[in-house]
Amino acid sequence: MMTHCHTLHNFTNQVGEERETMEIRQRQHRLAQGCAAACIFVGAAFAMLISGAPGAQADEHLNLIAKIDVGGKGLGAFDISYVDPELQLYVLSDRTNGSVDLFDPITDTFIERVSGFKGVVLNSNGTANNNLSGPDGVVTVNHTQIWAGDGDSTVKVIDIATHKIIDVISTGGKFRADEMSLDRRDHILAAANNADTPPFLTLINTDTRKVIGRITFDGTNGTPDATNGLEQSQWSPKTGLFYVSVPQVGPNTANGGMAVIDPSTQKVVTTFPVQDCTPAGLTLGPRHRALLGCGSSFGTSPNVLTQSIVINIVTGKIKANITQVGGSDEVWFDRGSNHYYLAARNNTDNTGKIMPILGVVDAESNMFDGGPATSTTAHSVAADELNRHVFVPIGFVPPGSKAGTDPTNPCPTHGCIAVYGPSRQHHHQLGDEMSMESDH
């Protein structure tokens, strides 16, 4: 208890009076990392020159390095997670405890939880109603607030310094306000009501905390006919546009897409089609690319297709079909390692057997780097670009489940945040500027 209180005190000071000191320390830490990386690279290059070893870099291999206990009722149901690298804060939508949970990603420790959310809402038969449960999507705003969707079609604003809900904004739907992304230039948050029919995206000014627009995905006004909700969205500082995963367009389950939205006009400017994917996760990587985490598999044994797709966000051209990993929900691009991480809880082999993993894809080569086994509950992922830790929430196996349920679950009794780290440091020759150059 004393450790948590001490951590909480230090964390509150960082987001309050000592923010400038924290930013200086982070810049010093990044500079030190850059110098260390340069030294390691030069040494490695010299060793290769002497030995005649090939210049290819080692793949990224992750190991389970820690398990974080969230306390309370344990961790069974949850949704989106997020790392703010400026604050050094990991945030999780924890439905089991009806809270947004805060963690220190450097020490891999639980800090605090902010209650006041719907939690797990049950149907009359005792099963969970995902469409009414919360919290759901989560993101930080101005590094001082956490905005989190809830099951009652609201977005709740949390003050990070006080850990209090300071505002509640209705999106006007019947079901949960789900995944969201932030236009940090124009201070506009996009929140998806994915369970409403038709689904819609609400645009909220984060300065005034007022709704400024709604885009309904019903096939009119240039929008795709989204017949299976909306999923993860992102905003690109390079293009100034939002990008939204659309799992299904029209009646054919094989047809999905990525919608492109101009926040200045509040209109869909185009939708890039993708096939045999059911886009769910979406994250922006280098060279104007995005990785789409495909939520479904297609075909029958022994020819079941599971995949992830890398797409150019300017042209819509498919850059890679990665057939070794799929069945993902949230996906994440980590600038620190230049890798994509995929919460592939429904990953399957060619026979359709589910084999959940934390998928790893090199963002330069678009090559699959494997991934450790996780859990059929592991549908959320976020990474800290400074210490290279990857955070995967794991739900406990429900009491009374038959033997063999979720056999690779690393935290079957109480759930946890499984923390993965690289087995060896993986350094890239390309700097940030070269990594972000266009390939369209």
C-alpha angles and dihedrals in degrees: 000000000000090000092053092047091050091049091048092050092051093045093052090051090052094056091042129039097352099051092115092052091049092052091050090051091049092051089049090049092050091047090051090049091050092050092047091049091050092050092048092048094050091047092048092048091051091049091051091050091054097043098037090234117161117265096235115122122239118261121254111261119183129205130191104255105166145007118213117209110216094198120207111077092343122249119295108134125029142141137200125009130195141187121212103202093194093056094033088229131142115203128194133188100228112191096175090066096029090237150106106246124210125208138180105238093196097057094025092232137138114249111176145320129231111214129197102094131120096253118193110346114202131216120228090267092056097255121127119265102217093188093062100035127098167260097027128157117024137187137158121245123206088343087274103079140043117215113201132180119228137201094256094066093263136122113220121207117215123196105223095206095055100025090228132132104244102176142016120207122192119218090196099239135122098238141036127320098230136176119009144180136195133234096210093187098055096025094238124145120203115207123183124220091200098169097053119096109262097020119231143193120228120208115208129186104230093204097055095024089224128135108248101177151350129217114200115204099215102123095267131106092025095305123130118249096252105199098171105042132260129284141187119354134191138190120221120215087198096061101018089229136120121236121202131189112233108194096198134014115197125335099317112091091206092063117085137144153187113250119211117211131192107213092201093061096025089226138122105249096187143339119222110213124227128185133219094004118093091211112230112147120047129182133166119237136173128308096030090298132139129195116222115205105215111219100200142046125226135209133024135280129318090019104047111153119214120169152151123222133218111204135182107243093209102047103019090232115152108239098182142002106207104199098178095076136033143125090092133158115181117020130188138200114215114203091193094065099019089233137124118230120204128199092215101176092152096044110146139192123230091279094054096254110150113239109172116209143160096248120215123200127179106236094209099050098022086226122148112247097190122242143222122269113261131166140291085246094056103105100133131071140170133165138208110229094204103056097019094235116153117208121210119176112221124200122218120250106259114252112261094029115147120260114278095031111151093351097188095050107131094202106034098155106050105359122236147187104274110212119206127192136182118271088222133006113271113205126188127213094215118087126218093268095054092041091057097048118123124260097182 
